[in-house]
Every structure is written in C-alpha cells, then in structure tokens.
Amino acid sequence: MSFAVVHMMKIGKGGLRGIQSHNQREKEPRSNPDIDKERSCLNYDLLNKIPINYHREVSERIARLAPSTQTVRKDAVVLCNFIVSSDTAFFAALSPEIQRSFFQDSVRFFSERYGARTIVNATIHMDEKTPHMHLGLVPIKEDRLTAKALFDRKELQSLQTDFARVVGLSYGLERGVEGSERKHLSETQFKAAMAEGEVTKAQQGLEAIQNEKRQVAKQIDAMKALRGAVVPVREKSAGFGQARRVVEVTMDKATYDACVSAQHRADHAEMRARDAEMRAIKMERSSGMDENIKLLNKVKTLQHENALMRTELTKERATISNVKKILDADRQLTELFRKTERRLLDNERMTAASHDGLER
C-alpha cells in the first residue's frame, strides 16, 4: 500500500531566490543527482503558464492579504513550500492524465483550506525519480503573516489526516504514521528518507521471495525422495564413439513454473536494491550526510542477501533443467512423484499438529 506524502519546508526571504531557481529549473547545480534534464520539458505549473518572480509575488500577497503586518522581520517565514507526492510504484500505475488530476485535486484541497489567493505556485516535477509537486503558500492568518500560528503541531497533524482522507483516499493512498515524533527535515534529508522507504519495500519483497523459496524447497525435497526410489536410465552418445549413462529425473510443470516465478521476483528485488544503492551513492556524494551513509550500508546488506538467494535459486534452476524431461514423457513416473509429494506434505502436517499438541 502506498502512502500520501505532504512535507512542508519553511522559506525565508533569503531562500526565495533558491526555491524559485529549483522549481523553475533556472540554474540547477551540477551536483544535483536527482534531475534528468532530458525530462525537464515535462515539468509544468498548474497556476502559472510562464515563470514568475517569487520575491515579487510573495511581497504582493503579504501587502494585500496581511495588512496587519507592518514590518516583515529578516528571519520571518514568508513562504511554506509543500512537497506533495507518494512513492514511485503509485505514480507508475497512473496514466499522465490521472497523475495531473491527483495534483489538481491537491491544489484544490490547499486552496479551500488556506485560501487560493495565498498560493503562489503549484509546480510539478516530472524529471526526478518520483513525480511530485512543490506548492508554495504564503502563511497568512487573520490578516497577519504568521507561519507559527497557522502551522502549529496540531494543524500539521490535522493537515496530514485530512489530505489523506479528502484527496489520498480516492486514489488508493493511506495516511502515514500518525503521531510521529520526526523532526523537521531539509529537502535533501527528506529525499534520503524517501529512498530509505524504497529500500524497506525491497527488503519486504526479499522476505516474500524467501517465503516462496521455502515452499519451492518442499517440492524439491519430494523430487529428491523420488530420485532415490526410481532411477530411469537412458544411453546417450558423448562424441568420439563413447557412450555414457545419463540419469534424468524431473518435476511437474507447476513446480517448475513456481521456481521460475521465484527467480523473476528475485531479479526484480535485486534491481530495486541496485537502484536504491545508486540513488544513495549520488545523495551521499552531494550532501555527505550521515543519514545517507547509513542508508548505503543498508542497501549493501540487502544486495548481499539477494546475491546469496540468487545463488541458491540458480542451483535449483540447474537441478530443474537437468531433471525436466522424464516426468513429462512418463505418466507413471509423474503419478509416482505426485504421490511422494503428497505423502511428504501429509507427514509435515502431522508433525506440525503433534508439535502444537505438545505445546498446549
């Protein structure tokens, strides 16, 4: 299940130029690892058809909508930049039209909650790993510029809950963990946390694969038991006139398909782990933060586990390929295999039942 993501960053006067440059892709630093410049042409702003001057737009709204604010302090928050998003899998399942509809509904939610006139921009970035929207809002409450009063702890928690209910629910999104004690994150830290979430999903996928592998192993055990009871032999020429005896035993198609499916899922988990590792490396190079180093270590551990599992599955695939032909051609042998498999499964269930009885 994917979660609705709403993350707020407070921007002072001195940060307006930087967020403008980032949102409108005016001059991105070369060290930014997240941006694919070839896809920047896909970015768009739901409120502004052409680039805007953030300082001028923010100043105009403060003068018009916050008359009680006589002087704006140097350290005052003049813009709240919200990142609205979810995970990569969520957007991958949506068409471009539905993605746009999701962001439009998000803008409508913020407009109705805080006033459409306070919103400066609604910029959608399609040139990064995961589509997301930067929504800039001038924090005005009761004719005053006051981010502290508008976005206190209670309001931020309520915002997360209401956004998930009003917008996220209709797109199949859930709310994040309520009552979290997380501190305010910078944008770089926020992206690192998102990447860590991708790693967590890959780890969960690995556990699912391991569970499936255990089920396949039971069928492999049945095949091994059958190998000891029935040993069909065929003669094959091995070149230069020499002959060798080749023993061939195989498993049924359902077992074979299960092993192939497990291999595909292992490949997918490894691919996601490799992708998360590359993102962690890029972020570590650009920021050097301890959080990213920890993330990289987690990714390396996950890759190691995937490599071990991949080796085991490769051995099983070799076994399958070596024993596949006979059962397909010999109905009697196929039936004997199935009886052996059923007997092993029955014994396993009886053993489990006896164990449960002893525990009670």
C-alpha positions as CSV (number, residue, x, y, z in Angstrom):
1,M,0.0,0.0,0.0
2,S,1.2,3.5,-0.9
3,F,1.0,6.5,1.4
4,A,0.1,10.1,0.8
5,V,3.2,12.4,1.3
6,V,2.8,16.0,2.4
7,H,6.1,17.6,3.6
8,M,6.5,21.3,4.5
9,M,9.6,23.4,4.3
10,K,9.7,26.9,5.7
11,I,11.3,29.5,3.4
12,G,12.6,33.0,4.5
13,K,13.2,36.0,2.3
14,G,16.8,34.8,1.7
15,G,15.6,31.5,0.4
16,L,13.1,32.7,-2.2
17,R,15.7,33.0,-5.0
18,G,16.9,29.5,-4.4
19,I,13.4,27.8,-4.4
20,Q,12.5,29.8,-7.5
21,S,15.6,28.6,-9.3
22,H,14.9,25.0,-8.2
23,N,11.2,24.9,-9.0
24,Q,11.5,26.6,-12.4
25,R,14.8,24.9,-13.3
26,E,16.6,28.2,-13.9
27,K,20.0,27.1,-12.8
28,E,20.4,23.8,-11.1
29,P,23.8,22.9,-9.6
30,R,25.6,20.2,-11.4
31,S,25.9,18.2,-8.2
32,N,22.1,17.6,-8.0
33,P,21.8,13.9,-8.7
34,D,18.1,13.7,-8.9
35,I,17.3,15.7,-12.1
36,D,17.1,14.2,-15.5
37,K,17.5,17.3,-17.7
38,E,16.1,15.4,-20.8
39,R,12.8,15.1,-19.0
40,S,12.6,18.7,-17.6
41,C,10.5,19.7,-20.6
42,L,7.7,17.6,-19.0
43,N,7.5,19.8,-15.9
44,Y,4.6,22.2,-15.6
45,D,2.9,24.6,-13.2
46,L,-0.8,24.4,-12.6
47,L,-1.2,28.1,-11.7
48,N,1.4,29.9,-13.8
49,K,1.8,29.5,-17.6
50,I,5.1,31.3,-17.5
51,P,8.0,31.6,-15.0
52,I,7.3,34.0,-12.1
53,N,9.4,36.2,-9.8
54,Y,8.9,34.6,-6.3
55,H,10.0,37.7,-4.4
56,R,7.6,40.0,-6.2
57,E,4.7,37.5,-5.9
58,V,5.2,36.9,-2.2
59,S,5.6,40.6,-1.4
60,E,2.5,41.5,-3.3
61,R,0.4,38.9,-1.3
62,I,1.8,40.0,2.0
63,A,0.9,43.6,1.2
64,R,-2.6,42.8,0.0
65,L,-3.6,39.9,2.3
66,A,-1.7,40.7,5.6
67,P,-2.4,44.4,6.3
68,S,-1.8,43.9,10.0
69,T,1.9,43.0,9.3
70,Q,3.6,46.4,9.3
71,T,7.2,45.1,9.0
72,V,8.4,41.7,7.9
73,R,11.3,40.6,10.1
74,K,14.5,39.3,8.5
75,D,14.0,35.9,10.0
76,A,10.3,35.7,9.2
77,V,8.9,32.7,7.2
78,V,7.4,34.2,4.0
79,L,6.7,31.0,2.1
80,C,5.7,27.5,3.1
81,N,6.9,25.1,0.3
82,F,4.9,21.9,0.4
83,I,6.1,18.7,-1.3
84,V,3.1,16.6,-2.3
85,S,3.9,13.1,-3.6
86,S,3.8,9.4,-2.9
87,D,6.1,6.5,-3.8
88,T,7.4,5.5,-7.3
89,A,5.1,2.5,-7.6
90,F,2.0,4.7,-7.0
91,F,2.7,7.0,-9.9
92,A,3.9,4.2,-12.2
93,A,0.4,2.7,-12.0
94,L,-1.3,6.0,-13.1
95,S,-1.6,7.5,-16.5
96,P,-0.3,11.0,-17.1
97,E,-3.9,12.3,-17.1
98,I,-4.7,10.7,-13.7
99,Q,-1.4,12.0,-12.3
100,R,-2.3,15.5,-13.3
101,S,-5.8,15.0,-11.8
102,F,-4.2,14.0,-8.5
103,F,-2.1,17.2,-8.3
104,Q,-5.1,19.3,-9.4
105,D,-7.2,17.8,-6.5
106,S,-4.3,18.5,-4.2
107,V,-4.2,22.2,-5.2
108,R,-7.9,22.4,-4.7
109,F,-7.6,21.0,-1.2
110,F,-5.0,23.6,-0.2
111,S,-7.0,26.4,-1.8
112,E,-10.1,25.5,0.1
113,R,-8.2,25.1,3.4
114,Y,-5.9,28.2,3.3
115,G,-7.3,30.4,0.5
116,A,-6.5,30.3,-3.2
117,R,-5.0,33.8,-3.0
118,T,-2.2,32.7,-0.7
119,I,-0.9,30.1,-3.1
120,V,2.0,31.4,-5.3
121,N,2.8,28.3,-7.4
122,A,1.9,24.6,-7.9
123,T,4.9,23.3,-9.8
124,I,5.0,19.6,-10.8
125,H,8.4,18.0,-11.4
126,M,8.4,15.0,-13.7
127,D,12.2,15.0,-14.3
128,E,13.1,13.4,-11.0
129,K,12.9,9.8,-9.7
130,T,9.3,10.2,-8.4
131,P,6.8,12.8,-9.7
132,H,6.0,15.4,-7.0
133,M,4.5,18.9,-6.6
134,H,6.1,22.0,-5.0
135,L,3.2,24.1,-3.7
136,G,4.2,27.5,-2.4
137,L,1.8,29.1,0.1
138,V,2.2,32.5,1.9
139,P,1.3,31.7,5.6
140,I,-1.3,34.3,6.4
141,K,-3.8,34.0,9.3
142,E,-6.2,36.7,10.5
143,D,-4.6,39.4,8.3
144,R,-1.1,38.6,9.6
145,L,2.0,36.9,8.2
146,T,2.5,34.1,10.8
147,A,3.6,30.6,9.8
148,K,4.0,29.8,13.5
149,A,0.3,30.4,14.3
150,L,-1.0,28.9,11.0
151,F,1.0,25.7,11.1
152,D,1.3,24.7,14.7
153,R,1.8,21.0,15.6
154,K,-2.0,20.3,15.8
155,E,-2.6,21.8,12.4
156,L,0.2,19.9,10.7
157,Q,-1.2,16.6,12.1
158,S,-4.7,17.6,11.0
159,L,-3.4,18.5,7.6
160,Q,-1.9,15.1,7.1
161,T,-5.1,13.3,8.2
162,D,-7.5,15.5,6.2
163,F,-5.3,15.4,3.0
164,A,-5.2,11.6,3.1
165,R,-9.0,11.4,3.7
166,V,-10.1,14.1,1.1
167,V,-7.5,13.5,-1.6
168,G,-5.5,10.4,-1.0
169,L,-8.3,8.0,-0.3
170,S,-9.9,8.5,-3.7
171,Y,-6.6,7.5,-5.3
172,G,-6.0,4.5,-3.1
173,L,-3.5,6.2,-0.7
174,E,-3.3,5.8,3.0
175,R,-2.2,8.3,5.7
176,G,1.4,8.0,7.1
177,V,2.1,7.0,10.7
178,E,0.1,9.3,12.9
179,G,1.7,10.9,16.0
180,S,5.3,10.6,14.6
181,E,8.0,12.4,16.6
182,R,10.1,13.1,13.5
183,K,11.9,16.4,13.4
184,H,11.7,18.9,10.6
185,L,13.7,17.6,7.6
186,S,15.6,19.5,4.9
187,E,14.7,18.6,1.3
188,T,17.9,16.6,0.9
189,Q,17.1,14.7,4.2
190,F,13.5,14.2,3.1
191,K,14.6,12.7,-0.2
192,A,17.0,10.4,1.7
193,A,14.1,9.2,3.8
194,M,12.1,8.5,0.7
195,A,14.9,6.5,-0.7
196,E,15.1,4.5,2.6
197,G,11.4,3.8,2.2
198,E,12.2,2.2,-1.2
199,V,14.9,0.1,0.5
200,T,12.4,-1.1,3.1
201,K,10.0,-2.2,0.4
202,A,12.8,-4.1,-1.3
203,Q,13.5,-5.8,2.0
204,Q,9.9,-6.8,2.3
205,G,10.0,-8.1,-1.2
206,L,13.0,-10.2,-0.3
207,E,11.2,-11.7,2.7
208,A,8.3,-12.7,0.4
209,I,10.7,-14.3,-2.0
210,Q,12.4,-16.2,0.8
211,N,8.9,-17.5,1.9
212,E,8.1,-18.6,-1.6
213,K,11.5,-20.2,-1.9
214,R,10.8,-22.3,1.2
215,Q,7.6,-23.6,-0.4
216,V,9.5,-24.5,-3.5
217,A,12.2,-26.3,-1.4
218,K,9.5,-28.6,-0.1
219,Q,8.7,-29.7,-3.7
220,I,12.4,-30.1,-4.4
221,D,12.6,-32.4,-1.4
222,A,9.8,-34.5,-2.8
223,M,11.7,-34.7,-6.1
224,K,14.9,-35.8,-4.3
225,A,12.9,-38.5,-2.5
226,L,11.6,-39.8,-5.8
227,R,15.0,-39.8,-7.3
228,G,16.1,-42.5,-4.7
229,A,13.1,-44.7,-5.5
230,V,13.0,-44.5,-9.3
231,V,16.1,-44.1,-11.4
232,P,15.3,-44.3,-15.1
233,V,18.4,-44.6,-17.2
234,R,19.0,-43.7,-20.9
235,E,22.0,-44.1,-23.1
236,K,23.4,-41.0,-24.9
237,S,26.4,-40.7,-27.2
238,A,29.1,-38.3,-25.9
239,G,31.2,-37.9,-29.0
240,F,34.2,-39.9,-30.4
241,G,32.0,-43.0,-30.3
242,Q,32.0,-43.2,-26.5
243,A,28.7,-43.7,-24.6
244,R,27.8,-42.5,-21.2
245,R,24.8,-43.3,-18.9
246,V,22.7,-40.2,-18.1
247,V,20.2,-40.3,-15.3
248,E,17.3,-37.9,-15.8
249,V,14.6,-37.1,-13.3
250,T,12.3,-34.1,-13.4
251,M,9.5,-32.4,-11.6
252,D,6.0,-31.4,-12.7
253,K,5.3,-28.2,-14.6
254,A,3.6,-26.4,-11.6
255,T,6.8,-26.8,-9.6
256,Y,9.0,-25.7,-12.4
257,D,6.8,-22.6,-13.0
258,A,7.0,-21.8,-9.3
259,C,10.8,-21.8,-9.3
260,V,10.9,-19.7,-12.5
261,S,8.5,-17.2,-10.9
262,A,10.6,-17.0,-7.7
263,Q,13.7,-16.3,-9.9
264,H,11.9,-13.4,-11.6
265,R,10.9,-11.9,-8.3
266,A,14.4,-12.3,-7.0
267,D,15.7,-10.4,-10.1
268,H,13.1,-7.6,-9.5
269,A,14.1,-7.3,-5.8
270,E,17.8,-7.1,-6.8
271,M,17.1,-4.5,-9.5
272,R,15.3,-2.3,-6.9
273,A,18.1,-2.7,-4.4
274,R,20.6,-1.7,-7.1
275,D,18.6,1.3,-8.0
276,A,18.3,2.4,-4.3
277,E,22.0,1.9,-3.9
278,M,22.8,4.2,-6.9
279,R,20.5,6.9,-5.5
280,A,22.1,6.6,-2.1
281,I,25.5,7.0,-3.6
282,K,24.5,10.1,-5.5
283,M,22.9,11.7,-2.5
284,E,25.9,10.8,-0.3
285,R,28.2,12.5,-2.8
286,S,26.1,15.6,-3.0
287,S,25.4,16.1,0.7
288,G,27.8,13.8,2.7
289,M,25.2,13.4,5.5
290,D,25.4,10.5,8.0
291,E,21.8,9.5,7.1
292,N,22.9,8.6,3.6
293,I,25.9,6.6,4.8
294,K,23.6,4.6,7.0
295,L,21.2,4.1,4.0
296,L,24.0,3.0,1.8
297,N,25.1,0.3,4.4
298,K,21.5,-1.0,4.5
299,V,21.5,-1.2,0.7
300,K,24.7,-3.2,0.7
301,T,23.4,-5.6,3.2
302,L,20.3,-6.1,1.1
303,Q,22.3,-6.7,-2.0
304,H,24.4,-9.3,-0.2
305,E,21.3,-11.2,0.9
306,N,19.9,-11.0,-2.6
307,A,23.2,-12.4,-4.1
308,L,23.1,-15.3,-1.7
309,M,19.5,-16.1,-2.5
310,R,20.2,-15.7,-6.2
311,T,23.0,-18.3,-6.0
312,E,20.6,-20.8,-4.3
313,L,17.9,-20.2,-6.9
314,T,20.4,-20.7,-9.7
315,K,21.4,-24.1,-8.3
316,E,17.7,-25.0,-8.1
317,R,17.2,-24.0,-11.7
318,A,20.1,-26.1,-12.7
319,T,18.5,-29.1,-10.9
320,I,15.2,-28.4,-12.7
321,S,16.8,-28.2,-16.1
322,N,18.6,-31.5,-15.5
323,V,15.5,-33.4,-14.4
324,K,12.7,-32.0,-16.5
325,K,12.3,-34.4,-19.4
326,I,11.4,-37.7,-17.9
327,L,8.3,-36.8,-16.0
328,D,6.8,-35.0,-19.0
329,A,7.2,-38.2,-21.0
330,D,6.4,-40.8,-18.4
331,R,2.9,-40.7,-16.9
332,Q,3.6,-43.5,-14.4
333,L,6.7,-41.7,-13.1
334,T,4.7,-38.4,-12.9
335,E,2.0,-40.1,-10.8
336,L,4.6,-41.6,-8.5
337,F,6.2,-38.2,-8.0
338,R,2.8,-36.7,-7.1
339,K,2.1,-39.4,-4.6
340,T,5.5,-39.0,-3.0
341,E,5.0,-35.2,-2.7
342,R,1.5,-35.7,-1.1
343,R,3.0,-38.2,1.4
344,L,5.7,-35.7,2.4
345,L,3.2,-32.9,2.8
346,D,0.9,-35.1,4.9
347,N,3.8,-36.1,7.1
348,E,4.8,-32.5,7.6
349,R,1.2,-31.5,8.6
350,M,1.0,-34.4,11.0
351,T,4.3,-33.4,12.6
352,A,3.2,-29.8,12.9
353,A,-0.1,-30.9,14.5
354,S,1.8,-33.1,17.0
355,H,4.1,-30.2,17.9
356,D,1.1,-27.9,18.5
357,G,-0.4,-30.5,20.8
358,L,2.7,-30.8,22.9
359,E,2.9,-27.0,23.3
360,R,-0.6,-26.9,24.6
